[in-house]
Amino acid sequence: MAHGKAVVSTQSTWEPKRPASGYMRFMQKERSKIVSDGFEGISAIGKEAGRRWGALSDAKKDKFQQAYRDEMEDYNKDIEEWKATDEYAEYQDELKAVRQKIKKDAKRRRSEEASSEESVERPKKRAKTSKSRSRSKSKGKGKSKLKKAKGKRSRSRSKSGKGKRKK
């Protein structure tokens, strides 16, 4: 267990190993050359290998790809044979049991978290109210208690232009 979680291997010890792709075969061959050319670190080596793979002619790439295709045919035959064995059936049963245990543990944790959240009392949220006030006059709503004399207007609404600001 790492960090409280079950570590599950998805590959049986008897399962045939998948062959390396054409690019990975190229990497295995070129890695020492790339390092000797002065590239250090996984990132730099990977970028340089990708650049070299891209610059490789299709004929040279096909040599690596053909080896992969040949081994892949053998791998597919081996995997079909392995699936017919008792070891494969046992492996599938073990894998199923582990997956069920993981689901059960996750469900238990969720229910524990839900019950602990219910016991914690959260403060109630207040309804949001608008704090801005509109300056427009609405019909009948919010009329001022003081009535203005007829014919008098505030400076900002004067038609004469005396109250207008100059820019």
DRENTOR-484222 format. One record per atom (N, C-alpha, C): x, y, z; atom name. Coordinates in steps of 0.2 Angstrom, whole numbers, plus 2048, in hexadecimal, padded with zeros to 3 digits. Each point is the difference from the previous one (the first is absolute). Layout:
residues N
node x X, y Y, z Z, name CA
...
END
This chain:
residues 167
node x 804, y 7FA, z 800, name N
node x 7FC, y 806, z 800, name CA
node x 804, y 806, z 800, name C
node x 7FF, y 805, z 7FC, name N
node x 803, y 806, z 7FF, name CA
node x 7FB, y 806, z 802, name C
node x 801, y 804, z 805, name N
node x 7FC, y 805, z 802, name CA
node x 7F9, y 7FE, z 801, name C
node x 7FF, y 7FA, z 803, name N
node x 7FA, y 7FD, z 802, name CA
node x 7FC, y 7FD, z 7FB, name C
node x 802, y 800, z 7FA, name N
node x 7FD, y 7FD, z 7FA, name CA
node x 803, y 7F9, z 7FE, name C
node x 7FC, y 7FC, z 7FE, name N
node x 802, y 7F9, z 7FE, name CA
node x 803, y 801, z 7F9, name C
node x 806, y 7FD, z 800, name N
node x 804, y 800, z 7F9, name CA
node x 7FE, y 7F9, z 7FD, name C
node x 7FD, y 801, z 7FA, name N
node x 7FE, y 7FA, z 7FC, name CA
node x 804, y 800, z 7FA, name C
node x 803, y 7FA, z 7FE, name N
node x 804, y 7FF, z 7FA, name CA
node x 7FB, y 7FE, z 7FB, name C
node x 800, y 803, z 7FA, name N
node x 7FB, y 7FE, z 7FB, name CA
node x 803, y 7FB, z 7FB, name C
node x 806, y 7FD, z 802, name N
node x 803, y 7FB, z 7FC, name CA
node x 802, y 7FA, z 804, name C
node x 7FE, y 7FB, z 7FE, name N
node x 802, y 7F9, z 803, name CA
node x 807, y 7FF, z 7FF, name C
node x 803, y 7FC, z 804, name N
node x 807, y 7FE, z 7FF, name CA
node x 801, y 7FB, z 7FB, name C
node x 7FA, y 7FD, z 7FE, name N
node x 801, y 7FB, z 7FA, name CA
node x 7FE, y 803, z 7F9, name C
node x 7FD, y 806, z 801, name N
node x 7FE, y 803, z 7F9, name CA
node x 805, y 801, z 7FC, name C
node x 800, y 7FF, z 7F9, name N
node x 805, y 801, z 7FB, name CA
node x 801, y 808, z 800, name C
node x 806, y 802, z 7FF, name N
node x 802, y 807, z 800, name CA
node x 7FF, y 803, z 7F9, name C
node x 7FD, y 806, z 800, name N
node x 7FE, y 803, z 7F9, name CA
node x 807, y 802, z 7FD, name C
node x 801, y 800, z 7FA, name N
node x 806, y 802, z 7FD, name CA
node x 801, y 807, z 7FF, name C
node x 806, y 803, z 800, name N
node x 801, y 807, z 7FF, name CA
node x 7FF, y 802, z 7F9, name C
node x 7FD, y 806, z 800, name N
node x 7FE, y 803, z 7FA, name CA
node x 806, y 802, z 7FC, name C
node x 7FF, y 802, z 7F9, name N
node x 805, y 802, z 7FC, name CA
node x 804, y 806, z 803, name C
node x 7FD, y 804, z 802, name N
node x 803, y 806, z 803, name CA
node x 804, y 7FE, z 806, name C
node x 7FE, y 7FC, z 804, name N
node x 803, y 7FE, z 806, name CA
node x 807, y 7FC, z 7FF, name C
node x 7FF, y 7FC, z 7FA, name N
node x 806, y 7FC, z 7FE, name CA
node x 805, y 805, z 7FD, name C
node x 7FE, y 805, z 7FD, name N
node x 805, y 805, z 7FE, name CA
node x 803, y 804, z 806, name C
node x 7FC, y 801, z 805, name N
node x 803, y 804, z 806, name CA
node x 805, y 7FB, z 803, name C
node x 7FF, y 7FA, z 801, name N
node x 804, y 7FB, z 803, name CA
node x 807, y 800, z 7FC, name C
node x 800, y 801, z 7F9, name N
node x 806, y 800, z 7FC, name CA
node x 803, y 807, z 801, name C
node x 7FD, y 805, z 800, name N
node x 802, y 807, z 7FF, name CA
node x 802, y 803, z 807, name C
node x 7FD, y 7FE, z 805, name N
node x 801, y 803, z 807, name CA
node x 808, y 801, z 802, name C
node x 804, y 7FB, z 7FF, name N
node x 807, y 801, z 802, name CA
node x 803, y 805, z 7FB, name C
node x 7FE, y 801, z 7FA, name N
node x 803, y 805, z 7FB, name CA
node x 7FE, y 807, z 802, name C
node x 7FA, y 800, z 802, name N
node x 7FD, y 807, z 802, name CA
node x 803, y 802, z 806, name C
node x 801, y 7FC, z 805, name N
node x 804, y 802, z 807, name CA
node x 807, y 802, z 7FE, name C
node x 803, y 7FC, z 7FC, name N
node x 807, y 802, z 7FE, name CA
node x 801, y 806, z 7FC, name C
node x 7FA, y 802, z 7FD, name N
node x 800, y 807, z 7FC, name CA
node x 7FF, y 806, z 805, name C
node x 800, y 7FE, z 807, name N
node x 7FF, y 806, z 805, name CA
node x 7F9, y 801, z 803, name C
node x 7FB, y 7FC, z 7FE, name N
node x 7FA, y 802, z 802, name CA
node x 7FF, y 7FC, z 807, name C
node x 7FD, y 804, z 805, name N
node x 7FF, y 7FD, z 807, name CA
node x 7F9, y 801, z 802, name C
node x 7FE, y 7FB, z 804, name N
node x 7F9, y 801, z 802, name CA
node x 7FB, y 7FD, z 7FC, name C
node x 7FB, y 7FD, z 803, name N
node x 7FB, y 7FC, z 7FC, name CA
node x 7FC, y 805, z 7FB, name C
node x 7FF, y 806, z 802, name N
node x 7FC, y 804, z 7FB, name CA
node x 805, y 802, z 7FA, name C
node x 806, y 802, z 801, name N
node x 804, y 802, z 7FB, name CA
node x 802, y 7FA, z 7FB, name C
node x 801, y 7FA, z 803, name N
node x 801, y 7FA, z 7FC, name CA
node x 7FA, y 7FE, z 7FC, name C
node x 7FA, y 800, z 803, name N
node x 7FA, y 7FF, z 7FD, name CA
node x 7FE, y 804, z 7FA, name C
node x 801, y 807, z 801, name N
node x 7FF, y 805, z 7FB, name CA
node x 805, y 7FF, z 7FA, name C
node x 806, y 7FE, z 801, name N
node x 805, y 7FF, z 7FB, name CA
node x 7FE, y 7F9, z 7FC, name C
node x 7FE, y 7FB, z 804, name N
node x 7FF, y 7FA, z 7FD, name CA
node x 7F9, y 801, z 7FB, name C
node x 7FC, y 804, z 802, name N
node x 7FA, y 801, z 7FC, name CA
node x 802, y 804, z 7FA, name C
node x 804, y 805, z 801, name N
node x 803, y 804, z 7FA, name CA
node x 803, y 7FB, z 7FB, name C
node x 804, y 7FB, z 802, name N
node x 804, y 7FC, z 7FC, name CA
node x 7FB, y 7FB, z 7FD, name C
node x 7FB, y 7FE, z 804, name N
node x 7FB, y 7FB, z 7FD, name CA
node x 7FC, y 803, z 7FA, name C
node x 7FE, y 807, z 801, name N
node x 7FD, y 803, z 7FB, name CA
node x 804, y 801, z 7FA, name C
node x 806, y 801, z 801, name N
node x 805, y 801, z 7FA, name CA
node x 802, y 7FA, z 7FC, name C
node x 7FE, y 7FA, z 803, name N
node x 802, y 7FA, z 7FE, name CA
node x 7FC, y 7FE, z 7F9, name C
node x 802, y 7FD, z 7FB, name N
node x 7FD, y 7FF, z 7FA, name CA
node x 7FB, y 7FA, z 802, name C
node x 7FA, y 800, z 7FB, name N
node x 7FB, y 7FB, z 801, name CA
node x 803, y 7F9, z 800, name C
node x 805, y 7FF, z 7FC, name N
node x 803, y 7F9, z 7FF, name CA
node x 803, y 7FE, z 806, name C
node x 804, y 804, z 803, name N
node x 803, y 7FF, z 806, name CA
node x 7FB, y 7FF, z 806, name C
node x 7FB, y 804, z 800, name N
node x 7FB, y 7FF, z 805, name CA
node x 7FD, y 7F9, z 800, name C
node x 7FE, y 7FE, z 7F9, name N
node x 7FD, y 7FA, z 7FF, name CA
node x 804, y 7FA, z 803, name C
node x 806, y 800, z 800, name N
node x 804, y 7FB, z 802, name CA
node x 7FF, y 7FF, z 808, name C
node x 7FF, y 805, z 804, name N
node x 7FE, y 800, z 807, name CA
node x 7F9, y 7FD, z 800, name C
node x 7FC, y 803, z 7FC, name N
node x 7F8, y 7FF, z 801, name CA
node x 7FF, y 7F8, z 7FE, name C
node x 804, y 7FE, z 7FB, name N
node x 7FF, y 7F9, z 7FE, name CA
node x 802, y 7FB, z 805, name C
node x 805, y 801, z 804, name N
node x 802, y 7FC, z 805, name CA
node x 7FA, y 800, z 806, name C
node x 7FD, y 806, z 801, name N
node x 7FB, y 800, z 805, name CA
node x 7FA, y 7FC, z 7FD, name C
node x 7FE, y 801, z 7FA, name N
node x 7FA, y 7FC, z 7FD, name CA
node x 801, y 7F9, z 801, name C
node x 806, y 7FD, z 7FE, name N
node x 802, y 7F9, z 801, name CA
node x 7FF, y 7FE, z 807, name C
node x 803, y 803, z 805, name N
node x 7FF, y 7FE, z 807, name CA
node x 7F9, y 801, z 802, name C
node x 7FD, y 805, z 7FD, name N
node x 7F9, y 801, z 803, name CA
node x 7FB, y 7FA, z 7FE, name C
node x 802, y 7FD, z 7FA, name N
node x 7FC, y 7FA, z 7FE, name CA
node x 801, y 7FA, z 805, name C
node x 807, y 7FF, z 802, name N
node x 801, y 7FB, z 804, name CA
node x 7FD, y 801, z 807, name C
node x 800, y 807, z 802, name N
node x 7FD, y 802, z 806, name CA
node x 7F9, y 7FE, z 801, name C
node x 7FC, y 802, z 7FA, name N
node x 7F9, y 7FE, z 800, name CA
node x 7FE, y 7F9, z 800, name C
node x 805, y 7FC, z 7FD, name N
node x 7FF, y 7F8, z 801, name CA
node x 801, y 7FE, z 807, name C
node x 805, y 803, z 803, name N
node x 802, y 7FE, z 807, name CA
node x 7FA, y 802, z 805, name C
node x 7FE, y 806, z 7FF, name N
node x 7FB, y 803, z 804, name CA
node x 7F9, y 7FC, z 800, name C
node x 7FE, y 7FD, z 7FA, name N
node x 7FB, y 7FC, z 7FF, name CA
node x 801, y 7F9, z 804, name C
node x 806, y 7FE, z 7FF, name N
node x 801, y 7F9, z 804, name CA
node x 800, y 801, z 807, name C
node x 803, y 806, z 803, name N
node x 800, y 802, z 807, name CA
node x 7F9, y 800, z 803, name C
node x 7FB, y 803, z 7FC, name N
node x 7F9, y 801, z 802, name CA
node x 7FD, y 7FA, z 801, name C
node x 802, y 7FB, z 7FD, name N
node x 7FD, y 7F9, z 800, name CA
node x 802, y 7FC, z 806, name C
node x 805, y 803, z 804, name N
node x 803, y 7FC, z 806, name CA
node x 7FC, y 801, z 806, name C
node x 802, y 7FC, z 805, name N
node x 7FD, y 801, z 807, name CA
node x 803, y 806, z 803, name C
node x 806, y 801, z 7FF, name N
node x 803, y 806, z 803, name CA
node x 7FC, y 806, z 7FE, name C
node x 7FE, y 801, z 7FA, name N
node x 7FD, y 806, z 7FE, name CA
node x 7F9, y 800, z 804, name C
node x 7FC, y 7FB, z 801, name N
node x 7FA, y 800, z 803, name CA
node x 801, y 802, z 807, name C
node x 805, y 7FD, z 804, name N
node x 802, y 802, z 807, name CA
node x 802, y 808, z 800, name C
node x 804, y 802, z 7FB, name N
node x 801, y 807, z 800, name CA
node x 7FA, y 804, z 800, name C
node x 7FC, y 7FF, z 7FB, name N
node x 7FA, y 804, z 7FF, name CA
node x 7FB, y 800, z 807, name C
node x 800, y 7FA, z 803, name N
node x 7FC, y 800, z 807, name CA
node x 804, y 804, z 805, name C
node x 806, y 800, z 800, name N
node x 804, y 804, z 805, name CA
node x 7FF, y 808, z 7FE, name C
node x 800, y 801, z 7FA, name N
node x 7FF, y 807, z 7FE, name CA
node x 7F9, y 802, z 801, name C
node x 7FB, y 7FC, z 7FF, name N
node x 7F9, y 802, z 802, name CA
node x 7FF, y 801, z 807, name C
node x 803, y 7FC, z 804, name N
node x 800, y 801, z 808, name CA
node x 803, y 806, z 802, name C
node x 805, y 802, z 7FD, name N
node x 804, y 806, z 802, name CA
node x 7FC, y 806, z 7FE, name C
node x 7FD, y 800, z 7FA, name N
node x 7FC, y 806, z 7FE, name CA
node x 7FA, y 800, z 804, name C
node x 7FC, y 7FB, z 802, name N
node x 7FB, y 800, z 804, name CA
node x 801, y 803, z 807, name C
node x 806, y 7FE, z 803, name N
node x 802, y 803, z 806, name CA
node x 802, y 807, z 800, name C
node x 803, y 803, z 7FA, name N
node x 801, y 807, z 7FF, name CA
node x 7F9, y 804, z 800, name C
node x 7FB, y 7FD, z 7FC, name N
node x 7FA, y 803, z 800, name CA
node x 7FC, y 800, z 807, name C
node x 801, y 7FB, z 803, name N
node x 7FD, y 800, z 807, name CA
node x 803, y 805, z 805, name C
node x 807, y 800, z 800, name N
node x 803, y 805, z 804, name CA
node x 7FE, y 807, z 7FE, name C
node x 800, y 801, z 7FA, name N
node x 7FE, y 807, z 7FD, name CA
node x 7F9, y 802, z 803, name C
node x 7FC, y 7FB, z 7FF, name N
node x 7F9, y 801, z 802, name CA
node x 7FF, y 802, z 808, name C
node x 804, y 7FC, z 804, name N
node x 800, y 801, z 807, name CA
node x 803, y 807, z 802, name C
node x 805, y 802, z 7FC, name N
node x 803, y 806, z 801, name CA
node x 7FC, y 806, z 7FF, name C
node x 7FC, y 7FF, z 7FA, name N
node x 7FB, y 805, z 7FE, name CA
node x 7FA, y 801, z 806, name C
node x 7FE, y 7FA, z 802, name N
node x 7FB, y 800, z 805, name CA
node x 802, y 803, z 807, name C
node x 807, y 7FF, z 801, name N
node x 803, y 803, z 806, name CA
node x 800, y 807, z 800, name C
node x 802, y 803, z 7FA, name N
node x 801, y 807, z 7FF, name CA
node x 7F9, y 803, z 800, name C
node x 7FB, y 7FD, z 7FD, name N
node x 7FA, y 803, z 800, name CA
node x 7FD, y 801, z 807, name C
node x 801, y 7FA, z 804, name N
node x 7FE, y 801, z 807, name CA
node x 803, y 805, z 804, name C
node x 807, y 801, z 7FF, name N
node x 804, y 805, z 803, name CA
node x 7FE, y 807, z 7FE, name C
node x 7FE, y 801, z 7FA, name N
node x 7FD, y 806, z 7FE, name CA
node x 7FA, y 802, z 803, name C
node x 7FB, y 7FB, z 801, name N
node x 7FA, y 801, z 803, name CA
node x 801, y 803, z 807, name C
node x 805, y 7FD, z 804, name N
node x 800, y 802, z 807, name CA
node x 803, y 807, z 801, name C
node x 804, y 802, z 7FB, name N
node x 803, y 807, z 800, name CA
node x 7FA, y 805, z 7FE, name C
node x 7FF, y 805, z 804, name N
node x 7FA, y 804, z 7FF, name CA
node x 804, y 806, z 7FC, name C
node x 7FD, y 802, z 7FB, name N
node x 802, y 805, z 7FB, name CA
node x 7FC, y 806, z 802, name C
node x 803, y 806, z 7FF, name N
node x 7FC, y 806, z 801, name CA
node x 7FB, y 801, z 7FA, name C
node x 7FA, y 803, z 802, name N
node x 7FB, y 801, z 7FB, name CA
node x 802, y 805, z 7FB, name C
node x 7FF, y 800, z 7FA, name N
node x 801, y 805, z 7FB, name CA
node x 7FA, y 805, z 800, name C
node x 802, y 806, z 800, name N
node x 7FB, y 806, z 800, name CA
node x 7FE, y 801, z 7F8, name C
node x 7FA, y 802, z 7FF, name N
node x 7FE, y 801, z 7FA, name CA
node x 804, y 807, z 7FD, name C
node x 802, y 800, z 7FA, name N
node x 803, y 805, z 7FD, name CA
node x 7FB, y 806, z 7FF, name C
node x 802, y 806, z 802, name N
node x 7FC, y 806, z 7FF, name CA
node x 804, y 805, z 7FC, name C
node x 7FD, y 803, z 7FB, name N
node x 804, y 805, z 7FC, name CA
node x 801, y 806, z 805, name C
node x 806, y 803, z 7FF, name N
node x 802, y 806, z 804, name CA
node x 800, y 806, z 7FC, name C
node x 800, y 7FF, z 7FA, name N
node x 800, y 806, z 7FB, name CA
node x 7F9, y 803, z 800, name C
node x 7FF, y 806, z 7FF, name N
node x 7FA, y 804, z 800, name CA
node x 7FF, y 803, z 7F9, name C
node x 7FB, y 7FF, z 7FD, name N
node x 7FF, y 803, z 7FA, name CA
node x 7FE, y 807, z 800, name C
node x 802, y 804, z 7FC, name N
node x 7FF, y 807, z 800, name CA
node x 7FA, y 802, z 7FC, name C
node x 7FE, y 7FB, z 7FC, name N
node x 7FA, y 802, z 7FB, name CA
node x 7F9, y 800, z 805, name C
node x 7FC, y 804, z 7FD, name N
node x 7F9, y 800, z 804, name CA
node x 7FC, y 7FA, z 7FE, name C
node x 7FD, y 7FD, z 804, name N
node x 7FC, y 7FA, z 7FE, name CA
node x 7F9, y 803, z 802, name C
node x 7FB, y 7FD, z 7FC, name N
node x 7F9, y 803, z 801, name CA
node x 7FD, y 7FD, z 807, name C
node x 7FF, y 805, z 804, name N
node x 7FC, y 7FF, z 806, name CA
node x 804, y 7FC, z 806, name C
node x 806, y 7FE, z 7FE, name N
node x 804, y 7FC, z 805, name CA
node x 806, y 805, z 802, name C
node x 800, y 800, z 807, name N
node x 806, y 804, z 803, name CA
node x 7FF, y 808, z 7FF, name C
node x 7FA, y 802, z 800, name N
node x 7FF, y 808, z 7FF, name CA
node x 803, y 803, z 806, name C
node x 803, y 806, z 7FE, name N
node x 803, y 804, z 806, name CA
node x 7FA, y 803, z 804, name C
node x 802, y 801, z 806, name N
node x 7FB, y 803, z 805, name CA
node x 7FF, y 807, z 7FE, name C
node x 805, y 803, z 7FE, name N
node x 800, y 807, z 7FF, name CA
node x 7FE, y 801, z 7F8, name C
node x 7FB, y 804, z 7FF, name N
node x 7FE, y 801, z 7F9, name CA
node x 804, y 807, z 7FE, name C
node x 802, y 7FF, z 7FA, name N
node x 803, y 806, z 7FD, name CA
node x 7FB, y 805, z 7FD, name C
node x 802, y 806, z 800, name N
node x 7FB, y 805, z 7FD, name CA
node x 800, y 7FF, z 7F9, name C
node x 7FA, y 801, z 7FD, name N
node x 7FF, y 800, z 7F9, name CA
node x 804, y 805, z 7FC, name C
node x 803, y 7FD, z 7FA, name N
node x 804, y 805, z 7FC, name CA
node x 807, y 800, z 802, name C
node x 802, y 7FE, z 806, name N
node x 807, y 800, z 802, name CA
node x 804, y 7FA, z 7FF, name C
node x 806, y 800, z 7FD, name N
node x 803, y 7FA, z 7FF, name CA
node x 807, y 801, z 803, name C
node x 803, y 7FA, z 801, name N
node x 807, y 801, z 803, name CA
node x 805, y 802, z 7FB, name C
node x 806, y 802, z 802, name N
node x 804, y 803, z 7FB, name CA
node x 803, y 7FB, z 7FB, name C
node x 800, y 7FA, z 802, name N
node x 803, y 7FB, z 7FB, name CA
node x 7FB, y 7FE, z 7FB, name C
node x 7FA, y 802, z 801, name N
node x 7FB, y 7FF, z 7FB, name CA
node x 7FD, y 806, z 7FC, name C
node x 804, y 806, z 801, name N
node x 7FE, y 806, z 7FD, name CA
node x 800, y 800, z 7F9, name C
node x 7FC, y 803, z 7FD, name N
node x 800, y 800, z 7F8, name CA
node x 804, y 806, z 7FE, name C
node x 801, y 805, z 804, name N
node x 803, y 806, z 7FE, name CA
node x 808, y 7FF, z 7FF, name C
node x 803, y 7FB, z 802, name N
node x 807, y 7FE, z 7FF, name CA
node x 804, y 803, z 805, name C
node x 7FD, y 804, z 805, name N
node x 805, y 804, z 805, name CA
node x 803, y 7FA, z 805, name C
node x 7FC, y 7FB, z 801, name N
node x 803, y 7FB, z 805, name CA
node x 804, y 7FB, z 7FD, name C
node x 801, y 800, z 7F9, name N
node x 804, y 7FB, z 7FD, name CA
node x 808, y 801, z 801, name C
node x 803, y 7FB, z 801, name N
node x 807, y 800, z 801, name CA
node x 804, y 801, z 7F9, name C
node x 805, y 804, z 800, name N
node x 804, y 801, z 7FA, name CA
node x 806, y 7FC, z 800, name C
node x 802, y 7FD, z 7FB, name N
node x 805, y 7FB, z 7FF, name CA
node x 807, y 804, z 7FE, name C
END
